[in-house]
Amino acid sequence: MILAVEKERIFERLRSGEPIRLDDPEYYKISEVVNQTMKLSQQLNTAADINSIRDLLSEIIGVRIDESTTIFAPFYTNFGRFTSIGKNVFINHACSFLDMGGITLEDGVLIGPRVNLVTENHPLDPADRRALITKPIIIKKNAWIGAGATILPGVTIGNNAVVAAGSVVSKDVPANVVVGGVPAKTIKSIFSEDTSKKARSVSRITI
């Protein structure tokens, strides 16, 4: 029982944002997960059908992914255990999830091709730059992340929000807006001013 508690301790510290250094006596436990994820990722990225991809990603993250969710290969993750994927999620080709800080995709999220979700960072001090610092990414219900966008550590994307293709998002995005650019800024509201009808505006942003 004591060994089990000790084994989980570094993962709790990792998720909490505490700096984790390569000389940490428990660091090998992270490496064990990374090595297993690399092996399963090779199988995932040579899988012949969507069901097999879903099954293998479920094994990587340690939780069964709902059958309503679709993931296209290739798909890349360095850890996997801290990724949570809801129902009716779509993840397009060649996405990269660096999830040691935790990645949450709520129901109905759309992820375009070549999207990067990065929860990991390093100190500015060159003497300590190999240390790992994490912050979670949360993408809320029905949000849409456009092709080639990058979401940086600690960012929450609000319900129904749209991130334009190629954007770099370094700050939280409110619900029901379109953001774009480097760094991403609010472009417009998704809903029209006619709040009684809540008519959706039409955007030409591809995923």
C-alpha positions as CSV (number, residue, x, y, z in Angstrom):
1,M,0.0,0.0,0.0
2,I,2.8,2.4,0.8
3,L,4.5,1.6,-2.5
4,A,1.3,2.4,-4.4
5,V,0.9,5.8,-2.7
6,E,4.6,6.6,-3.4
7,K,4.1,5.6,-7.1
8,E,1.3,8.1,-7.5
9,R,3.0,11.0,-5.7
10,I,5.1,12.2,-8.6
11,F,2.0,12.2,-10.9
12,E,0.1,14.4,-8.3
13,R,3.1,16.7,-8.2
14,L,3.2,16.9,-11.9
15,R,-0.5,17.8,-12.3
16,S,-0.2,20.4,-9.5
17,G,2.4,22.4,-11.5
18,E,5.3,21.8,-9.1
19,P,8.6,21.9,-11.0
20,I,9.7,18.3,-11.8
21,R,13.4,17.8,-12.5
22,L,15.3,15.0,-14.2
23,D,17.2,14.1,-11.0
24,D,13.9,13.6,-9.1
25,P,14.1,10.1,-7.5
26,E,10.6,9.3,-8.8
27,Y,11.2,10.6,-12.4
28,Y,11.6,7.1,-13.7
29,K,7.9,6.5,-13.1
30,I,7.1,9.2,-15.7
31,S,9.6,7.6,-18.1
32,E,7.8,4.2,-17.7
33,V,4.5,5.8,-18.8
34,V,6.1,7.6,-21.7
35,N,7.8,4.4,-22.9
36,Q,4.5,2.5,-22.8
37,T,2.7,5.3,-24.6
38,M,5.3,5.4,-27.3
39,K,4.8,1.7,-28.0
40,L,1.0,2.0,-28.1
41,S,1.3,5.1,-30.3
42,Q,3.2,3.2,-32.9
43,Q,0.3,0.7,-33.1
44,L,-2.3,3.5,-33.1
45,N,-0.6,5.2,-36.0
46,T,-0.6,2.1,-38.2
47,A,-4.1,1.0,-37.3
48,A,-6.3,0.3,-40.3
49,D,-9.7,1.5,-39.0
50,I,-11.2,4.1,-36.7
51,N,-12.4,1.6,-34.1
52,S,-8.9,0.3,-33.6
53,I,-7.6,3.8,-33.2
54,R,-10.2,4.5,-30.6
55,D,-9.4,1.3,-28.8
56,L,-5.7,2.0,-28.7
57,L,-6.1,5.6,-27.5
58,S,-8.4,4.3,-24.8
59,E,-5.6,2.1,-23.7
60,I,-3.2,5.0,-23.7
61,I,-5.3,7.3,-21.6
62,G,-6.6,4.5,-19.3
63,V,-10.3,5.2,-19.8
64,R,-12.7,3.9,-22.5
65,I,-13.5,6.5,-25.1
66,D,-17.1,6.7,-26.1
67,E,-18.0,5.2,-29.5
68,S,-19.5,8.6,-30.6
69,T,-16.0,10.1,-30.6
70,T,-13.7,9.8,-33.7
71,I,-9.9,10.2,-33.9
72,F,-8.0,10.2,-37.1
73,A,-4.4,9.0,-37.3
74,P,-1.7,10.0,-37.1
75,F,-2.2,11.1,-33.5
76,Y,0.6,12.1,-31.2
77,T,0.9,12.2,-27.4
78,N,3.9,12.0,-25.1
79,F,2.1,10.8,-22.0
80,G,-1.6,10.2,-22.5
81,R,-2.7,9.4,-18.9
82,F,-3.8,12.9,-18.2
83,T,-6.1,13.3,-21.3
84,S,-9.9,13.2,-20.9
85,I,-12.1,13.0,-24.0
86,G,-15.9,13.4,-23.9
87,K,-18.7,12.3,-26.2
88,N,-19.1,13.3,-29.8
89,V,-15.6,14.7,-30.0
90,F,-13.8,14.8,-33.4
91,I,-10.0,14.9,-33.6
92,N,-8.6,15.3,-37.1
93,H,-5.3,14.2,-38.6
94,A,-1.8,14.9,-37.1
95,C,-2.7,16.5,-33.8
96,S,-0.3,16.6,-30.9
97,F,-1.3,16.5,-27.3
98,L,1.4,17.1,-24.7
99,D,-0.8,16.3,-21.7
100,M,1.4,16.0,-18.6
101,G,-0.5,19.0,-17.1
102,G,-3.9,17.6,-18.1
103,I,-6.0,18.0,-21.2
104,T,-9.8,18.0,-21.0
105,L,-12.0,17.9,-24.1
106,E,-15.6,18.2,-23.2
107,D,-18.6,16.8,-25.2
108,G,-18.9,18.0,-28.8
109,V,-15.4,19.5,-29.2
110,L,-14.0,19.7,-32.8
111,I,-10.2,19.6,-33.2
112,G,-8.9,20.4,-36.6
113,P,-5.8,18.9,-38.3
114,R,-2.3,19.6,-36.9
115,V,-3.6,21.2,-33.7
116,N,-1.1,21.4,-30.8
117,L,-2.3,21.3,-27.2
118,V,0.7,22.0,-25.0
119,T,0.4,21.8,-21.2
120,E,4.1,21.7,-20.5
121,N,6.6,24.5,-20.0
122,H,10.1,25.2,-18.5
123,P,11.7,27.9,-16.3
124,L,13.4,30.8,-17.9
125,D,16.5,30.4,-15.8
126,P,19.0,28.6,-18.1
127,A,20.4,26.7,-15.1
128,D,17.0,25.1,-14.4
129,R,15.5,25.0,-17.9
130,R,15.3,21.2,-18.0
131,A,12.7,21.3,-15.2
132,L,9.2,20.6,-16.2
133,I,6.3,22.9,-15.2
134,T,2.7,22.1,-16.2
135,K,-0.7,23.8,-16.4
136,P,-3.9,22.2,-17.7
137,I,-5.8,22.9,-20.9
138,I,-9.6,22.7,-20.8
139,I,-11.7,22.9,-24.0
140,K,-15.3,23.2,-23.1
141,K,-18.4,21.9,-24.8
142,N,-18.9,22.4,-28.6
143,A,-15.7,24.5,-29.0
144,W,-14.0,24.3,-32.3
145,I,-10.2,24.5,-32.7
146,G,-9.2,25.3,-36.3
147,A,-6.4,23.8,-38.3
148,G,-2.8,24.3,-37.1
149,A,-3.8,26.2,-34.0
150,T,-1.7,26.0,-30.8
151,I,-3.2,26.2,-27.3
152,L,-0.6,27.0,-24.6
153,P,-0.4,25.8,-21.0
154,G,-3.2,27.0,-18.6
155,V,-5.7,28.0,-21.2
156,T,-9.4,27.4,-21.0
157,I,-11.5,27.6,-24.2
158,G,-15.1,28.5,-23.4
159,N,-18.3,26.8,-24.6
160,N,-19.0,27.1,-28.3
161,A,-15.9,29.2,-28.9
162,V,-14.0,29.0,-32.2
163,V,-10.2,29.3,-32.5
164,A,-9.3,30.4,-36.1
165,A,-6.8,28.3,-38.1
166,G,-3.1,29.0,-37.3
167,S,-3.8,30.9,-34.1
168,V,-1.6,30.8,-30.9
169,V,-3.8,31.0,-27.8
170,S,-2.0,32.1,-24.6
171,K,-5.0,33.4,-22.6
172,D,-8.5,32.1,-21.7
173,V,-11.1,32.4,-24.4
174,P,-14.6,33.3,-23.4
175,A,-17.7,31.3,-24.4
176,N,-19.4,32.1,-27.7
177,V,-16.7,34.1,-29.5
178,V,-14.3,33.7,-32.4
179,V,-10.6,34.3,-31.7
180,G,-7.7,34.4,-34.1
181,G,-4.1,35.6,-34.6
182,V,-0.8,35.4,-32.9
183,P,-1.4,35.9,-30.1
184,A,-5.1,35.2,-30.5
185,K,-7.6,38.0,-29.9
186,T,-11.4,38.2,-30.0
187,I,-12.6,38.8,-33.5
188,K,-16.4,38.7,-33.0
189,S,-19.3,37.1,-31.2
190,I,-20.7,33.9,-32.6
191,F,-24.3,34.9,-31.8
192,S,-26.0,37.9,-33.5
193,E,-27.2,40.9,-31.5
194,D,-30.7,39.6,-31.8
195,T,-30.7,37.7,-28.5
196,S,-34.3,36.6,-28.9
197,K,-33.4,34.5,-31.9
198,K,-29.8,33.7,-31.0
199,A,-29.0,33.4,-34.7
200,R,-25.6,31.9,-35.3
201,S,-23.3,34.0,-37.5
202,V,-21.6,32.2,-40.4
203,S,-17.8,31.8,-40.3
204,R,-15.5,30.6,-43.1
205,I,-12.9,29.0,-40.7
206,T,-11.9,25.5,-41.8
207,I,-10.9,22.6,-39.5
